């Protein structure tokens, strides 16, 4: 399925929408940054309709906030209509949204969330704890619900009073609020499935109309979160990045989400187009199955990690729009261990490790990939070429997206994947690396990693927890099934009038309440 499917399986969940709306980072040439508020001498002001292009397939549209969303267009629409309990913060991993505050019990297993004052649905009715409890239980009971709210059983979601939601974890979890940042979209209690499409939300924009993945949203003047500047947001579905970029260049839309490096180069000479670049926006690892098969030996996994020329991968597969990875997921986390030495290419050591492990270099091993996102299949081909220099023969197999997600993901021996969240170290640990993780992509079962995670989550002191998270990353670096060779930049195009696009990656980049249009 598409990128957004991974963003929602994340919990921040599955299909990481790599495109959406961007942080303001340096680009390559042209107007390389979203213009600041004062660039034209204007102050932020209300009014105007922002036209946003987002990728998707007309055959895969969905309206369910708790469903598996294959389209970036649908995810953007849902995120503007329905609020989550928390969102990514500027300086912290988790900041308040529909929940104004939260407090843990002494054992870090029970958390109480207090709802924001004045929060109402678009029809004017107040948001209550019962609405939140019903929504979270509905989310928890979806096919991907276990991974979206790990450690929280349906019976552990209750209302203490009209404004207090209680979440009880099976284990101590100092970062439990992080679970509420993504896809905890709140609907009115007892909304019928056949009425979900038109159900009122609590977000900064209200649905005006929706047609086949395209929608118009209008400002919610009663939003509890403060003043919304835009009159409306129109979301237009595009089935290819090129068509979307062309629409931006023709002035038909104001923002082209996830336009990619090729479109950025085309736009470099245009003075009326901003190239908005989000550094380190998407992880693009190769996954090696650790439970069984040819990559179960940790020496073989290390050999492959040493055989990769990471600089060449970034320059060629990502056209330089990215940065080198170090086999640890969660590079956007303030707790990311930057002091772990960067793994570099060492073909001699790689060959020796393969020999020590008795790895069969006479065989050819399939690497499964897709063309879901730009550069993914190209990275697989380059990876295969590089590994030949270490004596490992790789055959790249391009799979249809649906076949990949149904048959290869979570089950494959060697495959590419991608995460557009660039989330926290804890997020990836709990979602993809614990032995009982709902999305254990490599089949990893490492008791020392599980123990380090539980110990970190049971530690209330932030400084001490960071030390434990460092140990967690050391284990991941040394033993995991992830070969994270690089982080791709997110690249969006924006018209000259667009101001104050969101600066945060992941779910933070769809928060448009402060975006405005210069006159």
C-alpha positions as CSV (number, residue, x, y, z in Angstrom):
1,X,0.0,0.0,0.0
2,X,1.1,3.6,-0.1
3,X,3.3,5.5,2.3
4,X,0.5,6.7,4.5
5,X,-0.5,3.1,5.2
6,X,2.8,2.7,7.0
7,X,2.2,5.9,8.9
8,X,-0.9,4.5,10.3
9,X,0.4,1.1,11.1
10,X,2.8,3.0,13.2
11,X,0.3,4.3,15.6
12,X,1.6,7.1,14.4
13,X,1.0,3.9,12.7
14,X,1.4,2.4,9.4
15,X,2.1,4.0,6.2
16,X,4.3,6.9,7.0
17,X,3.2,9.7,4.8
18,X,6.5,11.0,3.6
19,X,5.0,13.9,1.8
20,X,2.4,16.0,3.6
21,X,3.5,19.4,4.7
22,X,7.0,20.4,5.4
23,X,9.5,21.8,7.8
24,X,11.3,24.8,6.6
25,X,14.7,23.6,5.8
26,X,17.4,24.5,3.3
27,X,16.8,23.4,-0.2
28,X,19.1,23.1,-3.3
29,X,18.9,26.3,-5.2
30,X,15.8,28.4,-5.9
31,X,13.8,29.8,-3.0
32,X,15.1,27.1,-0.6
33,X,13.0,27.9,2.4
34,X,9.4,28.7,3.2
35,X,9.3,32.5,3.4
36,X,9.2,33.8,6.9
37,X,6.3,35.8,8.2
38,X,7.9,39.2,7.7
39,X,9.4,38.5,4.3
40,X,6.9,40.9,2.7
41,X,6.5,43.1,5.7
42,X,3.2,41.5,6.5
43,X,2.1,40.0,9.7
44,X,0.1,36.7,9.8
45,X,-3.5,37.5,8.9
46,X,-6.7,35.5,8.3
47,X,-8.2,34.7,5.0
48,X,-7.7,32.8,1.8
49,X,-7.9,29.2,0.7
50,X,-4.8,27.0,0.7
51,X,-4.8,24.4,-2.2
52,X,-2.8,21.4,-1.3
53,X,-1.8,18.5,-3.6
54,X,-1.4,15.1,-1.9
55,X,-0.6,11.7,-3.3
56,X,-3.1,8.8,-3.4
57,X,-5.1,6.4,-5.6
58,X,-8.8,7.0,-6.3
59,X,-9.3,3.3,-5.9
60,X,-8.0,3.3,-2.3
61,X,-9.8,6.2,-0.6
62,X,-11.1,5.8,2.9
63,X,-13.0,8.1,5.3
64,X,-12.4,6.1,8.6
65,X,-10.1,7.8,11.0
66,X,-9.2,4.5,12.6
67,X,-8.9,2.6,9.4
68,X,-5.9,1.7,7.3
69,X,-5.3,4.7,5.1
70,X,-3.4,4.1,1.9
71,X,-3.6,7.7,0.6
72,X,-1.8,10.7,1.9
73,X,-4.7,12.8,0.7
74,X,-7.1,11.0,3.1
75,X,-4.7,11.1,6.0
76,X,-4.3,14.9,5.5
77,X,-8.0,15.4,5.4
78,X,-8.6,13.3,8.5
79,X,-5.8,15.0,10.4
80,X,-7.4,18.4,9.9
81,X,-10.9,17.3,10.9
82,X,-10.1,15.1,13.9
83,X,-7.7,15.9,16.7
84,X,-5.6,13.5,18.5
85,X,-4.9,13.6,22.3
86,X,-1.3,14.8,21.7
87,X,1.0,15.9,18.9
88,X,4.8,16.1,18.3
89,X,6.2,19.1,20.1
90,X,8.8,21.7,19.1
91,X,11.2,20.8,22.0
92,X,9.7,17.6,23.3
93,X,8.5,14.3,21.7
94,X,5.0,14.9,23.0
95,X,2.9,18.1,23.3
96,X,-0.8,18.6,24.3
97,X,-3.6,18.8,21.9
98,X,-7.1,17.5,22.7
99,X,-5.6,16.4,26.1
100,X,-4.4,19.5,27.9
101,X,-2.3,17.6,30.4
102,X,-1.5,14.1,31.7
103,X,-0.1,12.6,34.9
104,X,1.3,9.2,35.7
105,X,0.9,7.0,38.8
106,X,4.0,6.3,40.9
107,X,4.5,3.0,39.2
108,X,4.2,4.6,35.7
109,X,1.4,2.1,34.7
110,X,-1.6,4.3,35.1
111,X,-1.9,7.6,33.3
112,X,-4.7,10.2,33.7
113,X,-5.3,12.6,30.7
114,X,-7.3,15.8,31.3
115,X,-9.2,17.1,28.3
116,X,-8.7,20.6,27.0
117,X,-11.1,23.3,28.2
118,X,-13.7,24.3,25.6
119,X,-13.2,21.3,23.3
120,X,-16.3,20.7,21.3
121,X,-17.3,18.8,18.2
122,X,-18.1,20.6,15.0
123,X,-21.8,20.4,15.8
124,X,-21.3,22.3,19.0
125,X,-21.6,19.4,21.5
126,X,-18.8,19.2,24.1
127,X,-16.1,16.5,24.0
128,X,-16.3,14.2,27.0
129,X,-14.1,11.5,28.4
130,X,-16.7,8.9,27.3
131,X,-16.2,10.0,23.6
132,X,-12.5,9.6,24.0
133,X,-12.8,6.2,25.7
134,X,-15.2,4.9,23.0
135,X,-12.8,6.2,20.2
136,X,-9.7,4.7,21.8
137,X,-11.4,1.3,22.3
138,X,-12.6,1.4,18.7
139,X,-9.0,2.1,17.6
140,X,-7.7,-0.6,19.8
141,X,-10.0,-3.1,18.3
142,X,-8.9,-2.5,14.7
143,X,-6.6,-5.1,13.1
144,X,-3.6,-2.9,13.8
145,X,-4.8,-1.8,17.2
146,X,-2.4,-3.7,19.3
147,X,0.6,-2.0,17.7
148,X,-1.2,1.4,17.8
149,X,-1.7,1.2,21.6
150,X,0.8,-1.4,22.7
151,X,0.5,-2.6,26.3
152,X,-3.0,-1.1,26.7
153,X,-5.9,-3.5,26.7
154,X,-9.4,-2.4,25.9
155,X,-10.4,-2.9,29.5
156,X,-7.6,-0.6,30.5
157,X,-9.2,2.4,28.8
158,X,-11.8,4.1,31.1
159,X,-13.3,7.5,32.0
160,X,-12.8,8.7,35.6
161,X,-15.1,11.7,35.1
162,X,-16.4,13.9,32.3
163,X,-12.9,15.4,31.6
164,X,-10.5,12.6,32.7
165,X,-9.5,9.6,30.6
166,X,-7.5,6.8,32.3
167,X,-5.1,4.6,30.4
168,X,-3.6,1.5,32.2
169,X,-0.6,-0.2,30.7
170,X,0.4,-3.8,31.3
171,X,3.9,-2.6,32.2
172,X,5.5,0.6,33.5
173,X,5.7,3.1,30.6
174,X,7.3,6.5,31.2
175,X,6.6,7.5,27.6
176,X,3.0,6.3,27.4
177,X,1.7,9.7,26.3
178,X,3.8,9.3,23.1
179,X,1.3,6.6,22.1
180,X,-1.5,9.2,22.0
181,X,0.1,11.5,19.5
182,X,-0.9,9.6,16.4
183,X,-4.2,8.2,15.1
184,X,-6.0,8.6,18.5
185,X,-8.6,10.6,16.5
186,X,-11.7,11.3,18.6
187,X,-15.2,10.8,17.3
188,X,-18.6,11.1,19.1
189,X,-19.4,8.0,21.2
190,X,-21.5,5.4,19.5
191,X,-21.0,6.8,16.0
192,X,-22.2,4.1,13.6
193,X,-19.8,2.7,11.0
194,X,-22.1,3.8,8.2
195,X,-22.1,7.3,9.6
196,X,-18.3,7.7,10.1
197,X,-17.8,9.5,6.7
198,X,-19.8,12.5,7.8
199,X,-19.1,12.4,11.6
200,X,-18.2,15.7,13.1
201,X,-14.6,16.1,14.4
202,X,-12.9,18.4,16.9
203,X,-10.1,19.8,14.7
204,X,-9.3,23.3,13.3
205,X,-11.2,22.6,10.1
206,X,-14.6,21.3,9.3
207,X,-15.6,19.2,6.2
208,X,-17.4,21.2,3.5
209,X,-17.4,18.5,0.8
210,X,-15.5,15.4,-0.2
211,X,-15.3,13.6,-3.6
212,X,-13.1,10.6,-4.4
213,X,-10.2,11.7,-2.2
214,X,-10.6,15.4,-2.9
215,X,-12.1,17.7,-0.3
216,X,-12.7,21.2,0.9
217,X,-12.4,22.0,4.6
218,X,-13.5,25.3,6.1
219,X,-12.2,27.0,9.2
220,X,-13.6,26.0,12.6
221,X,-14.1,29.3,14.3
222,X,-14.9,27.6,17.6
223,X,-11.7,25.5,17.8
224,X,-10.5,25.2,21.4
225,X,-6.9,25.5,20.2
226,X,-7.1,29.1,19.2
227,X,-7.5,31.2,16.1
228,X,-7.3,29.5,12.7
229,X,-6.0,31.7,10.0
230,X,-7.0,30.1,6.7
231,X,-10.6,30.4,5.5
232,X,-10.3,27.0,3.9
233,X,-8.0,24.2,2.8
234,X,-8.7,22.3,-0.4
235,X,-7.1,18.9,-0.8
236,X,-6.6,17.6,-4.3
237,X,-5.6,14.0,-4.9
238,X,-2.8,13.2,-7.4
239,X,-1.8,9.8,-8.5
240,X,1.8,10.7,-9.4
241,X,4.4,13.2,-7.9
242,X,5.1,14.5,-11.4
243,X,1.4,15.4,-12.1
244,X,1.3,17.1,-8.7
245,X,4.5,19.1,-9.3
246,X,3.2,20.2,-12.7
247,X,0.0,21.5,-11.1
248,X,2.1,23.5,-8.6
249,X,4.3,25.0,-11.4
250,X,1.1,25.9,-13.3
251,X,-0.3,27.7,-10.3
252,X,-3.2,25.2,-9.8
253,X,-2.2,24.4,-6.3
254,X,-0.3,26.2,-3.6
255,X,1.6,23.2,-2.1
256,X,2.8,20.0,-3.7
257,X,3.5,17.5,-0.9
258,X,6.3,15.0,-1.3
259,X,7.2,16.3,-4.8
260,X,10.6,14.7,-4.7
261,X,14.1,15.6,-5.9
262,X,13.4,15.6,-9.6
263,X,10.6,18.1,-9.2
264,X,12.8,20.2,-6.9
265,X,15.5,20.5,-9.6
266,X,12.9,21.5,-12.1
267,X,11.7,24.2,-9.8
268,X,15.1,25.6,-8.9
269,X,15.0,28.3,-11.6
270,X,11.5,29.4,-10.6
271,X,11.6,32.5,-8.4
272,X,7.9,32.1,-7.6
273,X,8.3,28.6,-6.1
274,X,9.7,27.7,-2.7
275,X,11.6,24.4,-2.3
276,X,10.8,23.2,1.2
277,X,13.2,20.5,2.5
278,X,12.7,18.4,5.6
279,X,16.1,16.9,6.6
280,X,16.1,13.3,7.8
281,X,12.4,12.9,7.1
282,X,12.2,9.2,6.2
283,X,14.1,6.1,7.2
284,X,14.8,3.7,4.4
285,X,16.3,0.5,6.0
286,X,17.0,-2.9,4.5
287,X,15.4,-5.5,6.8
288,X,17.2,-8.8,7.4
289,X,15.3,-11.6,9.1
290,X,16.9,-12.5,12.3
291,X,14.7,-15.4,13.5
292,X,15.9,-17.9,11.0
293,X,17.4,-18.2,7.5
294,X,20.7,-16.9,6.1
295,X,20.8,-13.7,8.1
296,X,20.0,-15.2,11.5
297,X,23.7,-15.1,12.4
298,X,24.6,-11.6,13.8
299,X,28.0,-11.8,12.1
300,X,26.3,-12.0,8.7
301,X,24.1,-9.0,9.5
302,X,27.2,-7.0,10.6
303,X,28.9,-8.0,7.4
304,X,26.1,-6.6,5.2
305,X,26.1,-3.4,7.3
306,X,29.9,-3.1,6.7
307,X,29.6,-3.8,2.9
308,X,27.4,-0.8,2.2
309,X,28.8,2.5,0.9
310,X,26.4,4.8,2.6
311,X,27.7,8.0,1.1
312,X,27.2,6.6,-2.4
313,X,23.7,5.4,-1.5
314,X,22.7,8.8,-0.4
315,X,24.3,10.6,-3.4
316,X,22.9,8.1,-6.0
317,X,19.7,6.7,-4.7
318,X,18.6,10.0,-3.0
319,X,20.3,12.4,-5.4
320,X,22.0,13.9,-2.4
321,X,18.7,14.8,-0.7
322,X,19.3,12.9,2.4
323,X,21.9,11.9,5.1
324,X,23.9,8.8,6.0
325,X,22.2,6.4,8.5
326,X,23.9,4.5,11.3
327,X,21.6,1.4,11.7
328,X,19.6,3.0,14.5
329,X,16.0,4.1,14.0
330,X,14.7,7.3,15.6
331,X,17.2,10.0,14.4
332,X,14.7,12.8,15.1
333,X,14.6,12.0,18.8
334,X,16.5,14.3,21.3
335,X,17.6,11.0,22.9
336,X,19.2,9.7,19.7
337,X,22.7,8.5,20.5
338,X,24.9,10.7,18.2
339,X,28.1,9.5,20.0
340,X,27.9,6.0,18.7
341,X,30.6,5.8,16.1
342,X,29.4,6.0,12.5
343,X,29.6,2.6,10.8
344,X,31.6,2.9,7.6
345,X,32.4,0.6,4.7
346,X,35.0,-2.1,5.5
347,X,34.9,-4.8,2.8
348,X,37.8,-6.8,4.3
349,X,36.1,-7.2,7.6
350,X,32.8,-7.9,5.9
351,X,34.3,-10.8,4.0
352,X,36.0,-12.1,7.1
353,X,32.7,-12.1,9.1
354,X,31.0,-13.9,6.3
355,X,33.7,-16.6,6.3
356,X,33.6,-16.9,10.0
357,X,29.8,-17.4,9.9
358,X,30.1,-20.0,7.1
359,X,27.8,-17.9,4.9
360,X,27.1,-19.5,1.5
361,X,28.4,-17.0,-1.0
362,X,27.7,-19.4,-3.9
363,X,23.9,-18.7,-3.6
364,X,22.0,-15.8,-4.8
365,X,19.6,-14.1,-2.3
366,X,16.4,-12.3,-3.3
367,X,16.0,-8.7,-2.0
368,X,12.3,-7.8,-2.2
369,X,11.4,-4.1,-2.9
370,X,8.6,-2.0,-4.2
371,X,8.2,1.3,-6.2
372,X,6.0,2.8,-3.5
373,X,8.2,5.8,-3.0
374,X,10.9,7.5,-5.1
375,X,14.3,6.1,-4.7
376,X,13.3,2.8,-2.9
377,X,13.8,0.4,-5.8
378,X,16.8,2.3,-6.9
379,X,18.4,1.9,-3.5
380,X,17.8,-1.8,-3.6
381,X,19.6,-2.1,-7.0
382,X,22.5,0.0,-5.8
383,X,22.7,-2.1,-2.6
384,X,22.9,-5.3,-4.6
385,X,25.7,-3.9,-6.7
386,X,27.7,-2.8,-3.6
387,X,27.3,-6.2,-1.9
388,X,28.8,-8.0,-4.8
389,X,32.1,-6.4,-3.9
390,X,31.9,-8.3,-0.6
391,X,31.1,-11.6,-2.4
392,X,27.3,-11.5,-1.7
393,X,25.1,-12.0,-4.7
394,X,21.7,-10.3,-4.5
395,X,18.8,-10.5,-6.9
396,X,16.4,-7.5,-6.7
397,X,12.8,-8.5,-7.0
398,X,10.2,-5.7,-7.5
399,X,6.9,-6.6,-6.0
400,X,3.5,-5.1,-6.5
401,X,2.6,-3.0,-3.5
402,X,-0.4,-5.0,-2.4
403,X,1.5,-8.3,-2.7
404,X,4.4,-6.8,-0.7
405,X,2.3,-5.6,2.2
406,X,0.2,-8.7,2.3
407,X,2.9,-11.4,1.8
408,X,6.4,-10.0,2.4
409,X,6.2,-7.3,5.1
410,X,6.9,-8.9,8.5
411,X,7.6,-12.2,6.9
412,X,10.3,-11.7,4.3
413,X,13.9,-12.8,4.6
414,X,15.5,-9.7,3.0
415,X,13.5,-6.7,1.9
416,X,13.4,-2.9,1.8
417,X,11.0,-0.9,3.9
418,X,10.4,2.8,4.8
419,X,9.2,4.8,7.8
420,X,8.0,8.4,7.1
421,X,7.7,9.2,10.8
422,X,11.3,9.7,11.8
423,X,9.9,9.2,15.3
424,X,11.5,8.5,18.7
425,X,13.8,5.7,19.7
426,X,11.1,4.4,22.0
427,X,8.5,4.5,19.2
428,X,10.5,2.2,16.9
429,X,11.6,0.0,19.8
430,X,8.1,-0.7,20.9
431,X,6.6,-1.0,17.4
432,X,9.2,-2.9,15.5
433,X,11.9,-4.4,17.7
434,X,10.6,-5.9,20.9
435,X,10.2,-9.6,20.7
436,X,6.4,-9.2,21.0
437,X,6.1,-6.1,18.9
438,X,3.1,-6.0,16.7
439,X,5.2,-5.0,13.7
440,X,8.4,-6.9,14.4
441,X,9.7,-6.5,10.8
442,X,12.8,-8.6,11.2
443,X,11.5,-11.3,13.6
444,X,14.0,-10.1,16.2
445,X,14.0,-11.7,19.7
446,X,16.8,-10.2,21.8
447,X,16.3,-10.5,25.6
448,X,18.8,-7.9,26.4
449,X,17.0,-5.4,24.2
450,X,13.6,-6.2,25.7
451,X,15.1,-5.9,29.2
452,X,16.7,-2.5,28.4
453,X,13.4,-1.2,27.0
454,X,11.3,-2.3,30.0
455,X,13.9,-0.9,32.4
456,X,13.9,2.5,30.5
457,X,10.2,2.7,30.5
458,X,10.0,2.0,34.2
459,X,12.4,4.9,35.0
460,X,10.8,8.1,35.9
461,X,13.9,10.3,35.9
462,X,14.4,11.6,32.4
463,X,18.2,11.8,32.6
464,X,18.5,8.3,33.9
465,X,16.0,7.1,31.2
466,X,18.2,8.7,28.5
467,X,21.2,6.7,29.7
468,X,19.1,3.5,29.5
469,X,17.9,4.5,26.0
470,X,21.5,4.9,25.0
471,X,22.1,1.3,26.0
472,X,19.1,0.3,24.0
473,X,20.5,1.9,20.9
474,X,23.9,0.3,21.4
475,X,22.2,-3.1,21.4
476,X,20.2,-2.1,18.3
477,X,23.4,-0.9,16.5
478,X,25.3,-4.1,17.3
479,X,22.6,-6.8,16.7
480,X,19.4,-5.7,15.1
481,X,18.0,-6.8,11.7
482,X,17.9,-3.2,10.5
483,X,20.5,-1.9,8.0
484,X,19.6,1.8,8.0
485,X,22.0,3.2,5.3
486,X,20.3,6.6,5.0
487,X,17.6,9.0,5.9
488,X,15.8,10.6,2.9
489,X,14.8,14.3,3.0
490,X,11.2,15.2,2.5
491,X,10.8,17.7,-0.4
492,X,7.8,19.8,-1.0
493,X,7.1,22.7,-3.4
494,X,5.1,25.7,-2.3
495,X,3.9,28.8,-4.0
496,X,5.4,32.2,-3.2
497,X,2.4,33.3,-1.1
498,X,2.5,30.4,1.4
499,X,3.7,31.3,4.9
500,X,4.4,29.3,8.1
501,X,4.0,25.8,6.9
502,X,4.5,23.3,9.8
503,X,8.1,22.8,10.8
504,X,7.8,19.3,12.4
505,X,8.0,15.9,10.7
506,X,5.6,13.1,11.1
507,X,2.1,14.0,12.3
508,X,3.4,17.5,13.2
509,X,3.6,18.5,9.6
510,X,-0.2,18.3,9.0
511,X,-1.0,21.0,11.5
512,X,-2.1,23.9,9.3
513,X,-3.9,26.1,11.8
514,X,-1.1,28.7,11.8
515,X,-0.4,28.6,8.0
516,X,-1.4,31.7,6.1
517,X,-1.3,33.3,2.6
518,X,0.4,36.6,1.9
519,X,-1.6,39.0,-0.1
